């Protein structure tokens, strides 16, 4: 069996060698490699045959990089990442690196060229480039680029549905990477790629729970590295597994999270993949009309990218949605286009899906002969996909990987077990004492953990109590009641009743909100409007307070922490307006410039912060604004729940003569 396996490996290596040889012979004859008469260092022909000059700035960047000659992926990628998809520039880097015998730079450039060709569905060229990168890394004994090249080969073979070969490469990459005790960031990224591939294998085997475990493990590592692309990929993979399990709502959340990361890194490929997946869930949820425009946009972008791996799913799903909306002609056109693309790239999953959908479409039209033909075709593809030998081989790969990874550990455990058995036979009391010690240790850890939890709960409770005290401080209560009392003394019954009602409503709202972690924005705005009405009594109703809300804001659906705006309004009143002569104005505006945040600005036309500090220093009785610090701490806790951050900006305003004209506080609060 081993002999046959070695023979197969030899034949496969020989085939790759010949393929690589013929590929590079053809490549040298292509227009991309033809230099102009101006010299190889300055000009190259691009794919359209137009002479393209290598920019002097890029040549200087490459010369500087080669002088430092970093040996890690991160060291090179941090310099060249913005140019890595430009094949002309990457070929310049590869050729110059070869001349200077800089193996790491040459391997990096070849792998990036291979990635670019892979994303354009030029798989044979991509394989040859990655294989050459691997050969160079092995010769230079650069483990990081060996692992990176192996993983890239695995990705390409996975694209062409060659699961066996893909797993061989990804398994070897992971085994190599795990031999390093303290891996670099670049090696950690390669480990994450390998974990993803193993997760994809479990997914192929329909072991979705096991696949999700691998993806979550990789997601955690990617988050530690701050790699948004890796996080996007893992959220997408988790969503796919949940969708296949029938957990559509959770799948939709993960697809949308993946899309959010792809938007942040401006990845068109990620946008196509995520929007196609989101649309597929819409179809399954019976929302086909919602899916059609999203799929049309994704298909257009996929065709612009020229990646058949993206085009086929978009076309097939678009045909599916069009069929469900009754647009049979367009559905047939889309399905046939998707089938043709899938057949060209041997994407069996979408060949099967397109054939099943075409069978259903022709059945709806009453064209039963065509429906039967496509049904037979779909079944033949399904049988090929489910071939028992492939599944058995993949299971063997998983078993072999787990066995080889743990073999050395098992041998150590066997020896340790023999020693332990000898000790147990001599003195069983040792085991009993050890058990008691472990139980005590577990008890101590549990007590410490509970103490930690109680301290956290106490901290949160103290924070909420401090917040309530800042909102309901005695000065505010007594001053408000005294103001209302003056109306009663002056026999202004109507005003007294009006403001007493508002005061009681404000107190009730503050008490109700203090027991809630978050409330609708509409409730918060109503509370601060009541607060300003009460405080305005003491300013003889001189304050012009306005609330402005942008049209794209639904204040009833947006949630914010309860009672966070009052401290900022109080600051504006007592530090900005209380010492100001003339008109007094406060504007509160709610807007949304980013899908993840709302922006709340509070603008006053007061004396400004510098003047306020001077006035404050001259006063015997100084007001200390503890509410602002408490509010910031509460905003920090709220933001952590959304896996996001908040921000508070305070801007000093000046008039045309550079004199203080007030203060503007801007809060950026995360939303769902």
N, C-alpha and C positions, 0 to 999 in steps of 0.2 A: 504493500500500500504506500509506504514512504517512498519507494523507488518510483512508483507511478507519479506521486506528487512532485518529486524532484524533476522528473521528466517534463511534467506539465509546466512547472515553474521555469525550466530551461527554455521550453518552446515559447512561453509567454514573453520571457526576457528577450529572446531572439527576435520575436515578432515586433516587439517595441523598438529594438535596436534598428531593424530594417525600416520600420515606419518612421522613426526619427531621422534616419539617413535620407530617405527619399523626400521627407518633408522639408529638410533644410536645403537639399539640392534645389527643390522647387522654389523655396523661399528666397534663395539667393538670386534667382532669376526674375523675381517679382519686381514691380515698379517701386515697392517700398524700399528696396535695397540699392536702387540706382542713384549714385551720387552725381551731382552736377560737376561741371568743369571747374567750379570755384573751390573744390577741395572738400574732403569728407568731414572736416571739423566744422564747417560753417553751414552747408546746405544739404537737404535731403528732399526727395520727392515724396509727397503724401499720396494717399490712395487715389486721388483724382488726377495724379500726374502733375500737380502744381508744385513748383519749387518752394520749399518751406525752410526759412532760415532758423537755425538754432539761436535763440536769443542770447546775447552776451551776458545778460543777468543770470540766465539759467546756467550757462557755462561757468560763471563765477561761483554760483551756488554749489555746483557739482565739484569743482576744484577744491572748494573749502571743505566739502564733505569728505572727499578722498584724502585730504591732508590729515583730517582727524581719524578717518578710517574706523568708525565704530563697527563692532562685530555683532551687534544685536539688531533684531528687527525694529525695535522701538527707536534706537538711535538713528537708523537710516530713514524709517518711515516718518519721523517727526520733521525731516527736512524735505522729503520728496512726495508726501501724501497728496498735495494739491495737484501734482502733475502725473500721478501714477496711471491715469487712464489715457494719457497721450502716448500713443504707440511710437511716434517719431522720437519724442524725448526719452522714453524708456529704452529704445534701441540705442540711442546715443550713450546713455548711462551704461548699458550692458557692454557695448563695444569698448568704451573707455576703461571700464572696470577690468575687462579682459586684458587690455594692453598693460594696465598697471598691476595685474595679478592680484586684484582686490576681490577675492572670492565672495565675500559677504555681499558686496554691492552688486556683483554680477548675478548672484542667485536671487537677490531681491528683485532686480529688474526683470529677470526671466519669469519669476512667479507673477509679477504684476502684469506682464504681457499676457501670460497664460490666463489670468483672471479676466482680462479685457476680452480676449478671444472667446473664453467660456461664456461670458455674458452676451456675446453676439452669436452664440450657438455654433461656433467654429471649434467643435470638440477635438478633432484630430490634431489641429494646430496647437490647441491648448495643452493636450496631453504631452506632445513633443517638447513644448517649452518647460512645463513643470518637471518632466523627466530630466531634461538637461540641467535645470536648477538643482535637482536632487543629486545628480552625478557630481556637480561642482562642489556642493556642500559636503558630500561624502569624501571627496578627495581632500578637501580642506579640513576635514574632521570638525565641521561646525554643526553641532548637534541641533541648535535652535532652527537653523535653516533646513536641516534634514527633516525635522519634524514638520515644519511649515510646508515643505514641498510634498511630503507624503500626504498631509491633510488635503492639500490642493488637488492632488491626484484623486484622492478619495471622493472629493466633491464632484469632480468632472465625471468620474465613472458612475456616481450616484445619479447625475443628471441624465445619463444615457441608459439608466435602469440596469446597469451591470452591478448588482448588489454584491456578488461574491468578491469581485475585484476591489470594489470600493471598501468593503469591510476589511480586506487584507491590508490595504494601505492605512486606513484609520486606526486599526488595531495596532499596527506596528508603530504608528506615530505616538499613540498613547503610551505604549510600553516604553518607548525611548524617553518620552518626556518625564515619565514617573521614576526614571532612574536618577533624576536630579533632586537632591534634598531641598535646596533653596533656589527654585526656578526664578528666572527673570520675568518681567512683565510680558515680554514677547512670548516666552515659553508658556506662561500661564494662559495667554490667549490661544495658543495652539492646543493646550489641554482642553480648553473650553470647546474648541472646534471638534475635537475627538469625542468629547462627552455628548455633543449635539448629534454626531453621527451614530453613536451607540443608541441614543434616544430615538433617532429616526429608524434604526433597525428594529427596536422594540415596537415602534409604531407600525412598521411593515408587517411584523408578526401579530399585530392587533393586540399586543400587550400594552394597552394604553396607560394603565396606572404606573407600570414600570417605566414607560417612556417619560411620563410627566415627572417622575422622581429624578431622572437624569437631567431633564430640561431645567427643573428648579435648582438642582445642584449647580448647573452651569450658569443659571441666571444670577445666583448669589455671588459667584466668582466674578461675573461680568460687572455686577454692581460695585464690587470692591475695586475693580479696575477703572470704573467710570466709563466703561465702553458702551455707549448708547446703541451702536449697531448690534452688538452682541445681545443686549437686553431686548432690542426689537425682534431679533431672530428667535429668542427663547419664548417670548410672549406669543409670537405667531405659532410656534410649534406646540405650545401648551394649548392654545386655542384650537388647533387642528385635532389634537387628541380628544379634547372635550366635545368638539363637534361630532367626531366619529362615535363617541359614547352617547350622543343624543342630548348632551347638556348644552343646548344652544345659547341660552342667555349668558352663561359663564364664558362660553367660547366667544361670543360677541364682545364681551368686556375685554378679553385678552387681545382680540384682534384690534380693537380700538386703541388699547394701550400701546400695542406694537406700532400702529399707525402714528400715534402721537410721537413716539421716539423717531420714526422715520421722517416725520415732518421737521423735527428738531435738527436732524443731520442732513436734511434736504436730499433724501434718497428717492429718486424716481422709481427705481426697481422696487423698493420697499412699499412705495405708494401703490403700485400696481398689484403686488401680491396681497397686501392688506385689504385694499378695496375690493378685489376679486373675492377674497374669503368672506368679507362682510356681506357682499351681495349674495353669496351662496347661502349664508345664514338667513338673509331676508327672504330668499326664495323658499327655504324650508319652513319659515315662519308664516308663509302665505302672503308675503309683501312683495310680490314680483314687480309691481309697478314702481316700487321704490328702488328696486335693484337695477332696472333697465338703464336709466341715465348714468348711474355710477359705473356700470359695466361698459357702457359705450365710451365713457371718458377713460377708463382703464385700458380698454382695447386700443384706443388712439395713442395713448402714451406708450403702451407696449410695442406697438408698431414703430413708433419713433425711435425706441431703444433698439429695435431690430432683434429682440430676443424671443425666439420661438417658444422657449420654455415658459414665457409669460403670456405669449399670444394665445396659445392653445387653450389654457384654462379660461381666459377671458372670453374667447369666441364661443366655446362650448356652453359656458354658463349664460352668456348673453342669449344664445339660441334657446336655452331652457326657459329663461325668463320671458322671452318673446312668445314662445309657444303657450305658456301659461296665461299670457295676456291676450291670446287669440290672434297674434300677428304671425300666421303660419308661414307666409312667404319669406319674411325676413328671418324667421327662426330657422327655416331650412338652409338659407344662405349662410347664416352664422355657424350652424352645426357642421355643415359640409366643409366650411373653411377651417373650423377647429379640428375636424377629423383629418383633413389633408395635412395641416401643420403637425399634428400628433404623429401621423404615419411617417412623415418626412424625418422626424426626430426620434421615432420609435418610442414615443411616450405611451406605453400600453394602457395606463390608467385612463387617459383621456381618449384614447382610441375606443376603449370599452364604453366609457360614459357617453361619447358622441353617438356610438352605434345604438346603444339602448335608447337614447333620446330620439334618434331618427326613427327607430322602430315605433316608438310611441307616437311620434308626429304623424307618420304615414298611416298609422292605425286610426288616428283622429280624423284624417282626411278620407278614410275609406279605401286607401290604396294598400290593400292587405298583402299583396305579393311583395311589394317593396318592404313593407313592415316585417314580413317573415324573413326576407333576405338579411336585413340589418340585425334582426334578432339572432339569427344563426351566427352572423359575424361576431356579435357581441359575446355570445356563449363560447365561441372558439378562443377569443382573446382572454376571457375569464379563466378558461381551463389552462391556458398557457401561464397566466399570472399565478395561479394556484398550484402549479406543478410541485408535487411532493418532494422531488429531489432538491429543488431550490430551498424550500423551507427547511428541510433536513440539514442541508449544508450550512445554512445560516445559523441554525441552532447549534451545530457543531462548532462554528466559529465562536459563538458566545461562550459555550462551555469551555472551549480551549483557552479563550482569553482569561476567563475566571480561574481556570485551573492553573495556568502558567503564572498568573499574577500572584497566586497564593501558595504555590508549591513550596517555595523556600520557607514561608511562614509555617506551613503545615509540618515540615520536617523539624523545625525548631520546637513546635508545640508537642510533637511526639516525644522528643527527648525530655522536654520539661515535664511531660505527663509521667514518663517513667520515673524521673527523680521524685516527683510528687507522690507517686504510688509507694515508693520505698519509704519516704518520710511518713506517709499516713500509716503504713504498717508498723512503723516503729513507735509512733506517738500520735494517736487520733485526737488527743487533747489540743494539739496545735491548730487543727482545723476548727475545733469548737471555739477556741479563743479568737481565731481569725474571723469566724462568723459573727461573734458577739461584737468584735471591734468594728467590723463593717456595718453592723446594724446601728451601733452608736454613732459612727461617722455619718451614716445616712440620716440619722435623727438630727445630728448637729447641722448638717447641710440644709435639712428641711426647715429647721428653726430659723437659720440665717436667711433662707429664702423668704419665709413668711415675714420675718422682721423687715426685710427689704421691701416686700409688698406693702406692709403696713405703713412704713415710712413714706412710700410713694403716695399711698391713699391719704395719709395725714397731710402731706404737702399740698395735694390737690384740694383737700377740704379747707386748709388754711388759706389757699389762694382764692377759693370761692368766697370764703368769709371776708377776706380782705377786700375783695371786689364789692361785696354787698355793703360793707362799711363805707367804702369810698363813694358809693352811689347814694347812701342814706345817712350821710354824716349829720350830726346834730345841728351844725351851723346852717346847713341848707334847710333842714326841717323847720327849725325855729324861725329863721328869717322869712321863709315862705309863709308860715302861719301868721307871723307878725304883719307881713304885707297884706294878707287877706283880712287880718283884724282891723287894719286901718280903713279898709272899705266899709267894714261893719260900723266902726266908730263914726265915720263920715256919712253914715246912712246911705251908702251906695250898695243897696241890697242886690241889685241885678249883677253888678260886677263881683260882689262877694260870693254869690251863689255860683256864678260862672267859673270863677277861678278856684273855688272850693271843690267843685265837681272835677275840674281838670287836675287839681292837686291829688284828690283821692284816686282818680283814675291812674295818675302817674305812679303813686305809691303801690297800687295794686299790680300794675304792669311790672314794676321793678321787682317786687316780691315773687311774682310768677316766673319772670325770666331768670331770676337768680337760681332757681332749681333746675334750669335747663342748660345743657352744654352748648346748644346752638339753637337759633330761632330763625324764622324767615326774615329776610331783609326788610320786608314791609312792616313787620312788628317793631323792629329796631327803629325804623324811621318815624313811626307813630310815637314811640316812647320819647325820642329826642325832641320831637315837635312839642310834646306836652311839657318836657323839661324847659325848653326855651320859652314857652308861654309863661310858665311860672317865674323863671328868672327875669323875664322882661318886665315884670311888675316892679322889681327893685330898680330898674333902669328907666322907670316912667314910660315904658313902652317905646323907648327911643330906638331900640335895636330892630333893624330890618333883616329878618331871618328868612331865607329862601331855600327850598329843596328842589333840585333839578335832577331829573332822571332821564337818561338817554332812551330813545325809542326801542333799542334792541335789548333792553334789560327787563326781565320779568322778576319783579321784586318779591313775588310770592313763592317762587321756586328756588331762588338763591338762598343758601343758608350761611349764616355768619355766627361767630360767638356772641352770646347774649351780652348786652350792655357794654359794648366796646367804644361807642362813639361819644358818650356823655363826657368822659374825662377830657377829650380833646376840645369839645365845645366849652367846657368849664374853663380850660386854659385860655381859650380865645376871649371869653368874657372877662375874666378877672386879671389876666396879664396883658391882654391886648386892648380891650375896649373900656375897661373901668376908669382908666386915667386919660381917655381921649376926649377932646373937645369936638363938638360938631356931630356930623352924621356918624352913626355906628351901624355897621353892616356885617353880616356873616352869611356866606353862601356855602351850601353843602351840595356837591354834585356827585352823582353815581354814573360811571361809564364802564365800558368793557372794550379794551383794545386788544386783549389776548384771550383765547378760548379757555385758558387755564386760570385766569385771574380777573377779579373785578377791581376797579379803581375808585376809591372814595376820597374826594378832596374836600377839605374844610378851609375856606379862605375868609380872613377877616381884614378889615381896613384899619386895624389898631395901630398902636405906637411902635410896634416892632419889638423884637426880642432884646436888643441892646438897651433900649429905653426902659423896657419893662424890668430888666435886671437892676438898673440904677434906681428905679422907683422902689423896687422890692427891698434893696439894701437900706434905703432911707427909712423904711417903715419899722416901727417897733415890733408890731405883730406881723410876722411873715407867714404867708400861706405856702405850705409845702404840697406839691402835686404828686402824691404817691400813686394816684390812680393811673398815671401814664405808664409807670414801670410795671404795675400789676397787669395792665392791659396788654403790654408787649409780651409778658410771660404767658398770658392766656392765648395770645395769637400764635406764639411759638408752639404751644401744645396742640392747638387746633391744626396748624400747618403740618405737624408731624403725622397726624392721622391721615392726611391726604398725600403723604409722601412728597411733600412740596415745602416751600419756604414762603415767608411773608416779608414785607418790607415797609418801613415807615420813613418817609422823607419829609423833612421840615425845610421850607424854602422861605427866605426873607425877601419881601417884596419892596421895590423902590419905585419912586415916581421918576418923571423925566429929568428932575433936578438931582437925582441920586439921593433923595431923602427917603427915610423909611416910610413905607406905605402899607404896612401890615405884614401878616404871616400866612403862609399856605402849608397845611399839613396834608400829605398824600399817603393813603394806606393802600397797599397792594395785597389783597386777600385771596388765597387760592379757592377755587370752586371745583365741583365734580367734573 
